[in-house]
């Protein structure tokens, strides 16, 4: 019992200590994560100070902390982890462009971790069926519609997302469509973006909740 208690205390301290993390570089299936200012080389699937490395690429890496997934961009702003779960009452989201100039970020829909790609040309949030099924959306009885893709028109199902969260910001009752196609990320369209005032400076995009 004493050993288990000591392990639990050590784990709790590690999570509480992890306040921020940035991506300093990558080498194969390892990423150089700077946690609280201390560089740590972390292997894919390993956990250091409560930070788990989920995936790693040439210029970005995905991490998971207490069930919350985030994407780090090389040279991007630090991800704030905090010692306890946020209540989602934040008012601003700051994103840094990745390779190709795209803004990609981790977040959640109805409490399930997802990957977003900001798309100001999309009318609504849009996702493939596989993502919809993974996060448990009841989309099959949703409103019927059509969407134009590179391969022509495809049928869609309209749904309402109860909660969309990125970082410390939550937005409620967001319109979305589900498409019968494979998508690498969920498109963060204008049904979410119009809730914010958007400001871009070079490779940084700031979204501030409208009053």
N, C-alpha and C positions, 0 to 999 in steps of 0.2 A: 504493500500500500504506500509506503514511504517513497519507493522508487517511482511508482506511477504518479504520485503527487508531485515529485520533483520534476518529472518529465513534463507534466501538464503546466507547471509553473514556468519551466524553461521555454516551452512553446508559446505560452501567453506573453512572456517578456519579449520574445523574438518578434511576435506580431505587433506588439505595442511599439517596439523600437523602429519598425520600418515606416518611415515617414515619407520618403520620396525615392524614386528610382528613375534612372535615365539609361539609354542604350549607348554604350561607348564604342562598340565594335562587335564583329562576329568572326568566327573561325570554324567553318564546317558546321557541325551540329552543336556548337557552343556559342554563347553570347557573353560579351563583357557588360555586365550590369553594374552600374554605380549606385549602390544602395546606401543612403545616408552619407554620401560623399566617399564611400569606400568601394574601390573597384573589386568586383568578384567575377571570376570566370565560371559561368554556370552551364552545365551540360543540359541538353534537351531532356525534359521530363524531371529534372532535379529541382529541389526546393531549397532556397537559401534565405534565412531570416523571414520565412513566411511567404517568400516570392517564388512561385513556380514558373519555370520556363516552358511554355506550351508549344511554341513554334519559333523558328528563327530563319531569316532570309538575309540577303545581302545588305539591305538598308532598313530593315524593321524586324521587330520581334513581338510576339504575343506573350503576355504574362498573366498569371491568375493569382489573386490574393483573396482569401476568404470567400472563394466562390465567384468573385467578380473578375471578369476578363478585360484586359486593356491591351491596346497596341502601342508600342513605343516606336518612334521614328528616330533614325540616326540623326543626332544633333538637334532633336526636338526638345520641347519644353519638358521638364520633369513631370512624371505622373505622381500625384499626391495620393498616398496610400492611407495615411492616418492610422491611429491605433484602434479605432472603432468604426463600425459601419456608419456611413453618412445617412442623414434622414432624407436626402434628396431635395432639400430646400434651397439649393444653390441657384444662382441667376445667370451664370455665364459659362460658356464652353469655349475653350481655346484649342484649336487644332493646328497642327503643322503639316504642310504638304509633304508627301512621300515621293517615291520614284514616279516620274511621269507627271508630277504636279497634282496628283489626286489627294484628296483629303479622306483618309481611311481611319476609322477609330472603332474600338470595341465599345460595347454598350449592352443594353438588355431590353427585351420586350416581354412584358408581363413577368419579369423576374428571371427570364432565361437569357443566358449570355449569347450575344450575336456579334457579327462584324458588319459595320456600316460603311458605305461609300457615299459621300455627299454628292448629290446630283441635282443642281438647280434647274435642270431641264425636265425633271420628272414631276408630274402633277401631284403624285402622292408617294408615300412610302411604297416600295414594290419589292417583292421577294418571290423566290421560286418555291414550288410545292415542298421540296425536301426540307427547306428551312421552316416553312409553316408547320409541317408535320412534326419536326423535331421539337419545336417550342410549344406544341399542343394547341395550335389554332384550329377552331372549328370553322373552316373556310368553305367546305363543300356545299353548304346551304347559303353561302354569301350571295350578294347581288351580282348578277351576271353582267359582263361587259366585254369589251374588246380592246386590245392594245396592239400598237404597231411595233414590231421588232425588225432587226436586220433581215430576218427570214420571212417577213410578212406578218399578217394579223394573227393574233393568238387570243383564245378566250381567257377571260380573267374572272376572278371572284373577289368582290369587294367586302372588306371586313373593317371593324373598328378595333384598334389596339388600345387596350385599357390603359397601359402605362408604357411609355418609351423613356428610357433613361440613358444618359451619357454623363459619366463622371458624377457630379453632385447635383445634376439638373434632371428633373422629371417633368414630362408633359403627358397629359391625360387625354383619352378619347381621340386618338389620331387615326385618320382615314388611311387605309392601305389596300393594295391589291395583291392577289396571289396569282402567279403565272405558272403554266405547266412547262417550265423550262428550267434548266440548270443554271444557277447564278452563283458567282464566286463570293458575292457580298450582297447585303440588303441595301437597296438604293434609298438613301435618305432624301426624299423628295419634298415638295413644297407644302404638303399637308403638315409636315413637321417644321420646316424651315421658316414658314411665314409667321410662326409664333415668336420669332426672334428678329432683332435688328442685326443685320450682318455687316461686318467690317473686315475687309481683307487688306493686309499690309505685307507685301512681298509674299513669302511662303507661309504666312500665318493668317488664320481665319478665326475671328472672334464672333460668337453668337451670344447676344444678350437678350434675355427674355423681355418681351414687350410688357408694359404695365397692364 
